Amino acid sequence: MVRDEILELPAIQIDQQWYDVSLQTWHDGTKFAGRLWFEGPGTERGGMPGRRLFSGANRDELIDRVQEIPPEEISGQFRHAMTDRRRYMPLRGVVDELLHNVRIYNQVAVDIRTGATQSEPGEEELLVVKQRMLELVDDMRKVAGIEDLGES
C-alpha cells in the first residue's frame, strides 16, 4: 500500500507568475486523502500547503477529484493559502513531517493488527518511525519562533 505520495500537477499562472502545483496524498486507515501544495514566488522554500483537504475511497478516485478542479478554483485556493499563510514556516515543515509520520505509524499498527503486515517487520518499521518522530520533536526547538530559514 502507498503510504504517502507526491503527484505533480500542471503548473498554474496567477498574476503573471507561474506556480508549480502538486498533490500530497496519504491513506489514513479509512480513506485516501490529499492536499495541494504550491511552489513559486513568495511561497518560501519547500512550498506552501493549500488549506483544503480532498478525499476519495481509493487513490484513483482522489486523483480524479483533484484533476477535475477548475483552474479558477485552484487559483482561489492559492490566494486563500497566501492570505492565510502561517508565519513560522520552518516549524510548520517539522510539524507536517511529524503528522506524516504519525499517519505512517498508525497505518503500520493497523496493518499489524489486521494481519496485512507480518508482526516482526512491522514492529521494526514502527521503531524506525518512532525514532524519526523523536528526532522531529527535538528539531522543533531549533526552528520554533523562526519566521524564515534565513533567520536561524
DSSP file (Angstrom, degrees, kcal/mol; ACC not computed):
  #  RESIDUE AA STRUCTURE BP1 BP2  ACC     N-H-->O    O-->H-N    N-H-->O    O-->H-N    TCO  KAPPA ALPHA  PHI   PSI    X-CA   Y-CA   Z-CA
    1    1 A M              0   0    0      0, 0.0     2,-0.6     0, 0.0    26,-0.0   0.000 360.0 360.0 360.0 140.6    0.0    0.0    0.0
    2    2 A V        -     0   0    0      1,-0.2     3,-0.1    24,-0.0    25,-0.1  -0.687 360.0-175.5 -78.8 121.2    1.2    3.5   -0.8
    3    3 A R        -     0   0    0     -2,-0.6    24,-0.7     1,-0.3     2,-0.3   0.770  69.1  -2.0 -89.1 -28.0    1.6    5.4    2.5
    4    4 A D  E     +A   26   0A   0     22,-0.2    -1,-0.3     2,-0.0     2,-0.3  -0.953  65.5 173.4-163.4 142.4    2.5    8.7    1.0
    5    5 A E  E     -A   25   0A   0     20,-1.8    20,-3.2    -2,-0.3     2,-0.5  -0.995  22.3-144.4-153.8 146.5    3.0   10.1   -2.5
    6    6 A I  E     -A   24   0A   0     -2,-0.3     2,-0.5    18,-0.2    18,-0.2  -0.976  19.2-166.7-114.4 122.0    3.6   13.4   -4.2
    7    7 A L  E     -A   23   0A   0     16,-2.7    16,-2.7    -2,-0.5     2,-0.3  -0.932  17.2-132.6-111.1 128.0    2.0   13.8   -7.6
    8    8 A E  E     -A   22   0A   0     -2,-0.5    14,-0.2    14,-0.2     3,-0.0  -0.624  24.9-168.9 -78.3 133.5    3.0   16.7   -9.9
    9    9 A L  E     -A   21   0A   0     12,-2.9    12,-0.6    -2,-0.3    58,-0.0  -0.699  38.9 -70.6-112.7 168.8    0.0   18.5  -11.4
   10   10 A P  E     -     0   0A   0      0, 0.0    -1,-0.1     0, 0.0     0, 0.0  -0.329  55.6-110.1 -61.3 141.3    0.1   21.1  -14.2
   11   11 A A  E     -     0   0A   0      9,-0.1     2,-0.4    -3,-0.0     9,-0.2  -0.280  32.8-144.5 -64.9 157.7    1.6   24.5  -13.2
   12   12 A I  E     -A   19   0A   0      7,-2.5     7,-2.5    62,-0.1     2,-0.5  -0.975   4.3-134.6-130.8 142.6   -0.7   27.4  -12.9
   13   13 A Q  E     +A   18   0A   0     -2,-0.4     2,-0.4     5,-0.2     5,-0.2  -0.850  25.7 174.9 -99.7 126.9   -0.2   31.1  -13.8
   14   14 A I  E >  S-A   17   0A   0      3,-3.2     3,-1.4    -2,-0.5    -2,-0.0  -0.993  70.5 -12.6-132.8 124.3   -1.5   33.6  -11.2
   15   15 A D  T 3  S-     0   0    0     -2,-0.4    -1,-0.1     1,-0.3     3,-0.1   0.916 128.9 -53.7  50.5  50.0   -0.9   37.3  -11.6
   16   16 A Q  T 3  S+     0   0    0      1,-0.2     2,-0.4    -3,-0.1    -1,-0.3   0.658 119.1 107.4  61.4  20.0    1.6   36.7  -14.4
   17   17 A Q  E <   -A   14   0A   0     -3,-1.4    -3,-3.2    24,-0.0     2,-0.4  -0.980  65.0-130.3-127.9 142.8    3.7   34.4  -12.3
   18   18 A W  E     -A   13   0A   0     -2,-0.4     2,-0.4    -5,-0.2    -5,-0.2  -0.720  20.4-170.4 -95.0 139.4    3.9   30.6  -12.6
   19   19 A Y  E     -A   12   0A   0     -7,-2.5    -7,-2.5    -2,-0.4     2,-0.3  -0.993  20.7-130.2-128.4 132.6    3.5   28.2   -9.7
   20   20 A D  E     - B   0  39A   0     19,-2.9    19,-2.2    -2,-0.4     2,-0.4  -0.615  25.7-156.8 -76.0 140.5    4.2   24.5   -9.6
   21   21 A V  E     +AB   9  38A   0    -12,-0.6   -12,-2.9    -2,-0.3     2,-0.3  -0.969  16.5 170.0-122.3 134.5    1.2   22.6   -8.1
   22   22 A S  E     -AB   8  37A   0     15,-2.2    15,-2.6    -2,-0.4     2,-0.5  -0.933  26.8-132.5-138.2 164.6    1.4   19.1   -6.6
   23   23 A L  E     -AB   7  36A   0    -16,-2.7   -16,-2.7    -2,-0.3     2,-0.6  -0.976  11.9-155.4-120.8 119.2   -0.8   16.8   -4.6
   24   24 A Q  E     -AB   6  35A   0     11,-2.7    11,-1.8    -2,-0.5     2,-0.3  -0.842  22.0-170.8 -91.9 125.5    0.4   15.2   -1.4
   25   25 A T  E     +AB   5  34A   0    -20,-3.2   -20,-1.8    -2,-0.6     2,-0.3  -0.839  13.7 163.1-119.1 155.2   -1.5   12.0   -0.8
   26   26 A W  E     -AB   4  33A   0      7,-2.3     7,-3.1    -2,-0.3     2,-0.5  -0.972  34.1-121.6-157.7 164.8   -1.8    9.6    2.1
   27   27 A H  E     - B   0  32A   0    -24,-0.7     5,-0.2    -2,-0.3    80,-0.1  -0.969  15.8-166.1-113.4 124.7   -4.0    6.8    3.4
   28   28 A D        -     0   0    0      3,-2.2     4,-0.1    -2,-0.5    -1,-0.1   0.280  56.8 -90.4 -96.3  12.3   -5.3    7.5    6.9
   29   29 A G  S    S+     0   0    0      2,-0.3     3,-0.1     1,-0.0    -2,-0.0   0.116 121.8  40.3 102.9 -21.9   -6.6    3.9    7.5
   30   30 A T  S    S+     0   0    0      1,-0.4     2,-0.3     0, 0.0    -3,-0.0   0.599 120.9   5.0-126.8 -29.3  -10.1    4.5    6.2
   31   31 A K  S    S-     0   0    0     27,-0.0    -3,-2.2    28,-0.0    -1,-0.4  -0.950  71.8-100.7-150.6 167.0   -9.8    6.7    3.1
   32   32 A F  E     -BC  27  56A   0     24,-2.5    24,-2.2    -2,-0.3     2,-0.3  -0.797  42.9-176.6 -91.8 138.0   -7.2    8.3    0.8
   33   33 A A  E     +BC  26  55A   0     -7,-3.1    -7,-2.3    -2,-0.4     2,-0.3  -0.895   6.1 179.2-133.1 161.4   -6.7   12.0    1.4
   34   34 A G  E     -BC  25  54A   0     20,-2.1    20,-2.8    -2,-0.3     2,-0.3  -0.993  15.1-154.2-160.1 161.7   -4.6   14.7   -0.2
   35   35 A R  E     -BC  24  53A   0    -11,-1.8   -11,-2.7    -2,-0.3     2,-0.2  -0.998  25.9-118.6-140.4 138.9   -3.7   18.4    0.0
   36   36 A L  E     -B   23   0A   0     16,-0.6    14,-3.4    -2,-0.3     2,-0.4  -0.490  25.3-159.6 -73.4 147.5   -2.5   20.7   -2.8
   37   37 A W  E     -BC  22  49A   0    -15,-2.6   -15,-2.2    12,-0.3     2,-0.4  -0.985   0.8-156.8-127.1 141.8    0.9   22.3   -2.5
   38   38 A F  E     -BC  21  48A   0     10,-2.7    10,-2.7    -2,-0.4     2,-0.4  -0.947   8.6-175.5-119.8 137.5    2.1   25.4   -4.3
   39   39 A E  E     +B   20   0A   0    -19,-2.2   -19,-2.9    -2,-0.4     6,-0.1  -0.990  37.1  76.3-136.9 129.3    5.7   26.3   -5.0
   40   40 A G  S >  S+     0   0    0     -2,-0.4     3,-2.0     4,-0.3     4,-0.2  -0.974  80.0   0.1 165.7-162.8    6.8   29.5   -6.7
   41   41 A P  T 3  S+     0   0    0      0, 0.0   -24,-0.0     0, 0.0    -2,-0.0  -0.239 128.0   5.8 -54.5 126.9    7.4   33.2   -5.9
   42   42 A G  T 3  S+     0   0    0      1,-0.1     3,-0.1    -3,-0.0    -3,-0.0   0.511  98.5 104.9  83.0   5.8    6.5   34.1   -2.3
   43   43 A T  S <  S-     0   0    0     -3,-2.0    -5,-0.1     1,-0.1    -1,-0.1   0.453  78.4-127.1 -99.2   0.9    5.8   30.6   -1.1
   44   44 A E    >   -     0   0    0     -4,-0.2     3,-1.7     2,-0.1    -4,-0.3   0.131  47.1 -45.2  72.6 164.8    9.0   30.1    0.9
   45   45 A R  T 3  S+     0   0    0      1,-0.2   104,-0.0    -6,-0.1    -6,-0.0  -0.436 130.5  24.7 -66.7 135.7   11.4   27.2    0.5
   46   46 A G  T 3  S-     0   0    0     -2,-0.1    -1,-0.2     2,-0.1    -2,-0.1   0.367 115.4-100.4  91.1  -5.3    9.6   23.9    0.3
   47   47 A G    <   -     0   0    0     -3,-1.7    -8,-0.2    -7,-0.1   -10,-0.0  -0.242  37.7 -81.2  87.0-175.9    6.3   25.4   -1.0
   48   48 A M  E     -C   38   0A   0    -10,-2.7   -10,-2.7    -2,-0.0     2,-0.2  -0.998  35.3-125.8-135.4 130.4    3.1   26.3    0.7
   49   49 A P  E     -C   37   0A   0      0, 0.0   -12,-0.3     0, 0.0     2,-0.1  -0.501  21.1-124.8 -76.9 143.3    0.2   23.9    1.6
   50   50 A G  E     -     0   0A   0    -14,-3.4    28,-0.1    -2,-0.2    27,-0.0  -0.365  18.3-128.4 -71.3 165.7   -3.3   24.6    0.4
   51   51 A R  E    S+     0   0A   0     26,-0.3     2,-0.3    -2,-0.1    -1,-0.1   0.728  79.3  85.2 -91.9 -23.0   -5.9   24.7    3.2
   52   52 A R  E     -     0   0A   0     25,-0.0   -16,-0.6   -16,-0.0     2,-0.4  -0.618  64.3-147.4 -88.4 137.7   -8.5   22.3    1.7
   53   53 A L  E     -C   35   0A   0     -2,-0.3     2,-0.3   -18,-0.1   -18,-0.2  -0.824  11.2-159.2 -97.3 140.2   -8.3   18.5    2.2
   54   54 A F  E     -C   34   0A   0    -20,-2.8   -20,-2.1    -2,-0.4     2,-0.3  -0.850  10.6-172.7-113.5 153.7   -9.5   16.2   -0.5
   55   55 A S  E     +C   33   0A   0     -2,-0.3     2,-0.3   -22,-0.2   -22,-0.2  -0.970  10.3 178.7-145.0 161.8  -10.5   12.6   -0.1
   56   56 A G  E     -C   32   0A   0    -24,-2.2   -24,-2.5    -2,-0.3     6,-0.0  -0.980  41.4-114.8-156.3 157.7  -11.6    9.6   -2.0
   57   57 A A  S    S+     0   0    0     -2,-0.3     2,-0.3   -26,-0.2    -1,-0.1   0.803 103.8   9.8 -66.2 -28.2  -12.5    6.0   -1.3
   58   58 A N  S  > S-     0   0    0    -26,-0.1     4,-2.1   -27,-0.1     5,-0.2  -0.905  88.2 -96.4-143.8 172.6   -9.3    4.9   -3.2
   59   59 A R  H  > S+     0   0    0     -2,-0.3     4,-2.5     1,-0.2     5,-0.2   0.904 120.7  50.4 -59.4 -45.7   -6.2    6.6   -4.7
   60   60 A D  H  > S+     0   0    0      1,-0.2     4,-2.7     2,-0.2    -1,-0.2   0.887 109.3  51.2 -64.0 -39.0   -7.6    6.9   -8.2
   61   61 A E  H  > S+     0   0    0      2,-0.2     4,-2.4     1,-0.2    -1,-0.2   0.913 110.6  49.6 -64.2 -41.9  -10.9    8.5   -7.0
   62   62 A L  H  X S+     0   0    0     -4,-2.1     4,-2.1     2,-0.2    -2,-0.2   0.947 112.9  45.9 -60.3 -49.4   -8.9   11.1   -5.0
   63   63 A I  H  X S+     0   0    0     -4,-2.5     4,-2.6     1,-0.2    -2,-0.2   0.909 111.5  52.2 -63.2 -42.1   -6.7   11.9   -8.0
   64   64 A D  H  X S+     0   0    0     -4,-2.7     4,-1.2     1,-0.2    -1,-0.2   0.919 108.9  50.9 -59.4 -44.1   -9.7   12.1  -10.3
   65   65 A R  H  < S+     0   0    0     -4,-2.4     3,-0.3     1,-0.2     4,-0.3   0.919 112.9  45.0 -60.1 -44.0  -11.4   14.5   -7.9
   66   66 A V  H >< S+     0   0    0     -4,-2.1     3,-1.4     1,-0.2    -1,-0.2   0.901 110.4  53.3 -69.2 -40.1   -8.4   16.8   -7.8
   67   67 A Q  H 3< S+     0   0    0     -4,-2.6    -1,-0.2     1,-0.3    -2,-0.2   0.704 103.2  59.6 -69.2 -17.9   -7.8   16.7  -11.5
   68   68 A E  T 3< S+     0   0    0     -4,-1.2    -1,-0.3    -3,-0.3    -2,-0.2   0.529  77.4 113.8 -84.5  -6.9  -11.4   17.8  -12.1
   69   69 A I  S <  S-     0   0    0     -3,-1.4     5,-0.0    -4,-0.3    -3,-0.0  -0.491  73.3-119.9 -68.4 127.0  -10.9   21.0  -10.1
   70   70 A P    >>  -     0   0    0      0, 0.0     4,-1.8     0, 0.0     3,-0.9  -0.353  19.7-116.3 -65.6 147.9  -11.2   24.0  -12.5
   71   71 A P  H 3> S+     0   0    0      0, 0.0     4,-2.6     0, 0.0     5,-0.2   0.828 114.9  60.0 -54.0 -33.6   -8.1   26.3  -12.7
   72   72 A E  H 3> S+     0   0    0      1,-0.2     4,-2.1     2,-0.2     5,-0.1   0.885 105.2  48.0 -63.8 -37.1  -10.1   29.2  -11.2
   73   73 A E  H <> S+     0   0    0     -3,-0.9     4,-2.4     2,-0.2    -1,-0.2   0.886 110.3  51.0 -70.9 -38.3  -10.8   27.2   -8.1
   74   74 A I  H  X S+     0   0    0     -4,-1.8     4,-2.3     2,-0.2    -2,-0.2   0.918 110.2  50.3 -63.2 -41.9   -7.1   26.2   -7.8
   75   75 A S  H  X S+     0   0    0     -4,-2.6     4,-2.6     1,-0.2    -2,-0.2   0.905 109.8  51.1 -60.6 -41.3   -6.2   29.9   -8.1
   76   76 A G  H  X S+     0   0    0     -4,-2.1     4,-2.4     2,-0.2    -2,-0.2   0.887 109.2  50.0 -63.5 -39.3   -8.7   30.7   -5.4
   77   77 A Q  H  X S+     0   0    0     -4,-2.4     4,-2.4     2,-0.2   -26,-0.3   0.892 110.3  50.6 -66.3 -38.2   -7.2   28.0   -3.1
   78   78 A F  H  X S+     0   0    0     -4,-2.3     4,-2.5     2,-0.2    -2,-0.2   0.948 111.0  48.0 -62.7 -47.7   -3.7   29.5   -3.8
   79   79 A R  H  X S+     0   0    0     -4,-2.6     4,-2.4     1,-0.2    -2,-0.2   0.907 111.9  50.1 -60.6 -41.7   -4.9   33.0   -2.9
   80   80 A H  H  X S+     0   0    0     -4,-2.4     4,-2.4     1,-0.2    -1,-0.2   0.926 111.1  48.7 -62.4 -44.1   -6.6   31.8    0.3
   81   81 A A  H  < S+     0   0    0     -4,-2.4    -2,-0.2     1,-0.2    -1,-0.2   0.893 112.1  49.1 -63.4 -39.1   -3.4   30.0    1.3
   82   82 A M  H >< S+     0   0    0     -4,-2.5     3,-0.7     1,-0.2    -1,-0.2   0.891 114.2  45.5 -67.4 -38.9   -1.3   33.1    0.6
   83   83 A T  H 3< S+     0   0    0     -4,-2.4    -2,-0.2     1,-0.2    -1,-0.2   0.873 123.1  35.4 -69.5 -37.5   -3.7   35.3    2.6
   84   84 A D  T 3< S+     0   0    0     -4,-2.4    -1,-0.2    -5,-0.2    -2,-0.2   0.113  87.0 143.2-104.7  19.4   -3.9   32.8    5.5
   85   85 A R    <   -     0   0    0     -3,-0.7     2,-0.2    -4,-0.1    -3,-0.1  -0.244  52.6-111.1 -68.9 151.6   -0.4   31.6    5.4
   86   86 A R        -     0   0    0      1,-0.1     3,-0.3     2,-0.0    -1,-0.1  -0.465  13.3-141.6 -79.2 150.1    1.4   30.8    8.6
   87   87 A R  S    S+     0   0    0      1,-0.2     2,-1.2    -2,-0.2    -1,-0.1   0.840  91.4  58.7 -80.4 -34.6    4.3   32.9    9.7
   88   88 A Y     >  +     0   0    0      1,-0.2     4,-2.1     2,-0.1     3,-0.3  -0.549  60.0 161.2-102.6  69.6    6.5   30.2   11.1
   89   89 A M  H  >  +     0   0    0     -2,-1.2     4,-2.6    58,-0.7    -1,-0.2   0.835  69.3  58.7 -63.1 -36.9    7.0   28.0    8.1
   90   90 A P  H  > S+     0   0    0      0, 0.0     4,-1.6     0, 0.0    -1,-0.2   0.934 111.2  43.0 -59.4 -41.8   10.2   26.2    9.3
   91   91 A L  H  > S+     0   0    0     55,-0.5     4,-2.7    52,-0.4    -2,-0.2   0.899 111.1  55.6 -67.5 -39.2    8.2   24.9   12.4
   92   92 A R  H  X S+     0   0    0     -4,-2.1     4,-3.0     1,-0.2    -1,-0.2   0.899 104.8  53.8 -59.2 -40.6    5.2   24.1   10.1
   93   93 A G  H  X S+     0   0    0     -4,-2.6     4,-2.0     2,-0.2    -1,-0.2   0.908 110.3  45.7 -61.0 -42.1    7.5   22.0    8.0
   94   94 A V  H  X S+     0   0    0     -4,-1.6     4,-2.4     2,-0.2    -2,-0.2   0.915 113.9  49.0 -67.3 -42.4    8.6   20.0   11.0
   95   95 A V  H  X S+     0   0    0     -4,-2.7     4,-2.7     2,-0.2     5,-0.2   0.908 109.8  52.0 -64.3 -41.8    5.0   19.6   12.3
   96   96 A D  H  X S+     0   0    0     -4,-3.0     4,-2.2     1,-0.2    -1,-0.2   0.920 111.4  46.9 -60.1 -43.1    3.9   18.5    8.8
   97   97 A E  H  X S+     0   0    0     -4,-2.0     4,-2.2     2,-0.2    -1,-0.2   0.891 111.0  52.3 -66.5 -37.8    6.6   15.8    8.7
   98   98 A L  H  X S+     0   0    0     -4,-2.4     4,-2.2     2,-0.2    -2,-0.2   0.935 110.5  47.4 -61.7 -46.0    5.7   14.7   12.2
   99   99 A L  H  X S+     0   0    0     -4,-2.7     4,-2.2     1,-0.2    -2,-0.2   0.886 109.4  54.3 -62.9 -38.5    2.0   14.4   11.3
  100  100 A H  H  X S+     0   0    0     -4,-2.2     4,-2.1     1,-0.2    -1,-0.2   0.924 109.8  47.0 -59.5 -44.3    3.0   12.4    8.2
  101  101 A N  H  X S+     0   0    0     -4,-2.2     4,-2.8     1,-0.2    -2,-0.2   0.844 107.7  55.9 -69.0 -33.7    5.0   10.0   10.4
  102  102 A V  H  X S+     0   0    0     -4,-2.2     4,-2.5     2,-0.2    -1,-0.2   0.917 107.8  49.7 -62.0 -42.3    2.1    9.7   12.8
  103  103 A R  H  X S+     0   0    0     -4,-2.2     4,-2.5     2,-0.2    -2,-0.2   0.927 112.2  47.0 -61.7 -44.5   -0.1    8.6    9.9
  104  104 A I  H  X S+     0   0    0     -4,-2.1     4,-2.7     2,-0.2     5,-0.2   0.935 111.2  51.9 -61.7 -45.8    2.5    6.1    8.8
  105  105 A Y  H  X S+     0   0    0     -4,-2.8     4,-2.3     1,-0.2    -2,-0.2   0.923 112.0  46.1 -56.9 -47.0    2.8    4.8   12.4
  106  106 A N  H  X S+     0   0    0     -4,-2.5     4,-2.6     1,-0.2    -1,-0.2   0.915 111.9  50.7 -63.9 -43.2   -0.9    4.3   12.7
  107  107 A Q  H  X S+     0   0    0     -4,-2.5     4,-2.7     1,-0.2    -2,-0.2   0.903 110.6  48.7 -64.5 -40.2   -1.2    2.6    9.3
  108  108 A V  H  X S+     0   0    0     -4,-2.7     4,-2.4     2,-0.2    -1,-0.2   0.923 111.6  50.1 -63.6 -43.2    1.6    0.2   10.2
  109  109 A A  H  X S+     0   0    0     -4,-2.3     4,-2.4    -5,-0.2    -2,-0.2   0.906 111.7  48.1 -61.6 -41.2   -0.1   -0.6   13.5
  110  110 A V  H  X S+     0   0    0     -4,-2.6     4,-2.4     1,-0.2     6,-0.3   0.924 110.6  51.9 -63.5 -43.9   -3.4   -1.2   11.8
  111  111 A D  H  X>S+     0   0    0     -4,-2.7     6,-1.7     1,-0.2     5,-1.3   0.881 110.7  47.9 -61.1 -38.5   -1.6   -3.5    9.2
  112  112 A I  H ><5S+     0   0    0     -4,-2.4     3,-0.7     4,-0.2    -1,-0.2   0.938 112.9  48.1 -66.3 -46.5   -0.1   -5.5   12.1
  113  113 A R  H 3<5S+     0   0    0     -4,-2.4    -2,-0.2     1,-0.2    -1,-0.2   0.858 115.6  43.6 -63.5 -35.7   -3.4   -5.8   13.9
  114  114 A T  H 3<5S-     0   0    0     -4,-2.4    -1,-0.2    -5,-0.2    -2,-0.2   0.538 112.9-115.8 -89.0  -6.2   -5.3   -6.9   10.8
  115  115 A G  T <<5S+     0   0    0     -4,-0.7    -3,-0.2    -3,-0.7    -4,-0.1   0.519  81.8 122.4  86.0   4.5   -2.6   -9.3    9.6
  116  116 A A  S   <S+     0   0    0     -5,-1.3     2,-0.4    -6,-0.3    -4,-0.2   0.755  78.7  36.8 -70.5 -23.6   -1.8   -7.3    6.4
  117  117 A T  S    S-     0   0    0     -6,-1.7    -2,-0.2    -9,-0.1    -1,-0.1  -0.983  95.1-109.8-127.7 140.2    1.8   -7.0    7.6
  118  118 A Q     >  -     0   0    0     -2,-0.4     4,-2.0     1,-0.1     5,-0.2  -0.410  30.7-121.3 -67.0 146.3    3.8   -9.6    9.5
  119  119 A S  H  > S+     0   0    0      1,-0.2     4,-3.1     2,-0.2     5,-0.2   0.904 103.1  51.2 -58.5 -50.3    4.5   -8.7   13.1
  120  120 A E  H  > S+     0   0    0      1,-0.2     4,-2.0     2,-0.2    -1,-0.2   0.941 115.1  39.3 -62.5 -51.6    8.3   -8.7   13.1
  121  121 A P  H  > S+     0   0    0      0, 0.0     4,-2.3     0, 0.0    -1,-0.2   0.886 116.9  53.3 -64.3 -34.4    8.9   -6.4   10.1
  122  122 A G  H  X S+     0   0    0     -4,-2.0     4,-2.4     2,-0.2    -2,-0.2   0.919 107.5  49.5 -63.7 -43.9    6.0   -4.2   11.2
  123  123 A E  H  X S+     0   0    0     -4,-3.1     4,-2.0     1,-0.2    -1,-0.2   0.883 110.0  52.1 -62.8 -38.3    7.5   -3.8   14.7
  124  124 A E  H  X S+     0   0    0     -4,-2.0     4,-2.0    -5,-0.2    -1,-0.2   0.917 109.6  48.9 -63.4 -42.8   10.8   -2.9   13.1
  125  125 A E  H  X S+     0   0    0     -4,-2.3     4,-2.6     1,-0.2     5,-0.2   0.895 108.2  54.4 -64.1 -39.2    9.1   -0.2   10.9
  126  126 A L  H  X S+     0   0    0     -4,-2.4     4,-2.7     1,-0.2    -1,-0.2   0.903 107.9  50.0 -60.0 -40.8    7.3    1.1   14.0
  127  127 A L  H  X S+     0   0    0     -4,-2.0     4,-2.4     2,-0.2    -1,-0.2   0.905 110.9  48.7 -64.7 -41.3   10.7    1.5   15.8
  128  128 A V  H  X S+     0   0    0     -4,-2.0     4,-2.1     2,-0.2    -2,-0.2   0.933 114.4  45.2 -63.8 -45.9   12.2    3.4   12.8
  129  129 A V  H  X S+     0   0    0     -4,-2.6     4,-2.4     2,-0.2    -2,-0.2   0.906 112.1  52.1 -65.7 -41.3    9.1    5.7   12.5
  130  130 A K  H  X S+     0   0    0     -4,-2.7     4,-2.2    -5,-0.2    -1,-0.2   0.918 108.8  50.5 -60.5 -43.7    9.1    6.3   16.3
  131  131 A Q  H  X S+     0   0    0     -4,-2.4     4,-2.1     1,-0.2    -1,-0.2   0.907 110.1  50.2 -61.4 -41.7   12.8    7.2   16.2
  132  132 A R  H  X S+     0   0    0     -4,-2.1     4,-2.3     1,-0.2    -1,-0.2   0.904 109.0  51.8 -64.4 -39.9   12.2    9.7   13.4
  133  133 A M  H  X S+     0   0    0     -4,-2.4     4,-2.3     1,-0.2    -1,-0.2   0.902 108.8  50.5 -63.8 -39.8    9.3   11.3   15.3
  134  134 A L  H  X S+     0   0    0     -4,-2.2     4,-2.1     2,-0.2    -1,-0.2   0.897 109.9  50.8 -64.2 -39.7   11.6   11.7   18.4
  135  135 A E  H  X S+     0   0    0     -4,-2.1     4,-2.1     2,-0.2    -2,-0.2   0.908 109.6  50.8 -62.2 -41.6   14.2   13.4   16.1
  136  136 A L  H  X S+     0   0    0     -4,-2.3     4,-1.3     2,-0.2    -2,-0.2   0.902 107.4  52.3 -64.8 -40.9   11.5   15.7   14.8
  137  137 A V  H  X S+     0   0    0     -4,-2.3     4,-0.6     1,-0.2     3,-0.5   0.920 110.5  48.9 -60.9 -42.5   10.4   16.7   18.3
  138  138 A D  H >X S+     0   0    0     -4,-2.1     3,-0.7     1,-0.2     4,-0.5   0.888 108.7  54.4 -62.0 -38.2   14.0   17.5   19.1
  139  139 A D  H >X S+     0   0    0     -4,-2.1     4,-1.0     1,-0.2     3,-0.7   0.733  90.1  76.8 -68.9 -22.2   14.2   19.6   15.9
  140  140 A M  H >X S+     0   0    0     -4,-1.3     4,-1.9    -3,-0.5     3,-0.8   0.886  89.9  54.9 -57.4 -39.9   11.2   21.7   16.8
  141  141 A R  H << S+     0   0    0     -3,-0.7    -1,-0.3    -4,-0.6    -2,-0.2   0.841 102.3  58.2 -64.2 -31.7   13.2   23.7   19.3
  142  142 A K  H << S+     0   0    0     -3,-0.7    -1,-0.2    -4,-0.5    -2,-0.2   0.781 119.5  27.8 -68.1 -26.6   15.7   24.6   16.6
  143  143 A V  H X< S+     0   0    0     -4,-1.0     3,-1.9    -3,-0.8   -52,-0.4   0.514  87.1 120.6-114.9  -8.4   13.0   26.2   14.4
  144  144 A A  T 3< S+     0   0    0     -4,-1.9     3,-0.1     1,-0.3    -3,-0.0  -0.352  84.4  13.0 -60.9 133.2   10.4   27.4   16.9
  145  145 A G  T 3  S+     0   0    0      1,-0.2     2,-0.6   -57,-0.1    -1,-0.3   0.453  95.8 123.3  82.2   0.9    9.9   31.1   16.7
  146  146 A I    <   -     0   0    0     -3,-1.9   -55,-0.5     1,-0.1    -1,-0.2  -0.849  40.1-171.9 -99.6 124.5   11.7   31.5   13.4
  147  147 A E  S    S+     0   0    0     -2,-0.6   -58,-0.7     1,-0.2     2,-0.3   0.789  73.9  24.2 -82.6 -28.7    9.7   33.0   10.5
  148  148 A D  S >  S-     0   0    0    -60,-0.1     3,-2.3   -59,-0.1     4,-0.5  -0.992  73.5-125.4-139.9 142.1   12.3   32.4    7.8
  149  149 A L  G >  S+     0   0    0     -2,-0.3     3,-0.8     1,-0.3    -1,-0.1   0.757 109.1  68.2 -60.4 -22.5   15.1   29.8    7.4
  150  150 A G  G 3  S+     0   0    0      1,-0.2    -1,-0.3     2,-0.1    -4,-0.0   0.669  91.6  62.4 -68.3 -16.6   17.5   32.7    6.8
  151  151 A E  G <         0   0    0     -3,-2.3    -1,-0.2     1,-0.2    -2,-0.2   0.731 360.0 360.0 -79.9 -23.0   17.0   33.8   10.5
  152  152 A S    <         0   0    0     -3,-0.8    -1,-0.2    -4,-0.5    -2,-0.1   0.528 360.0 360.0 -67.0 360.0   18.4   30.6   12.0
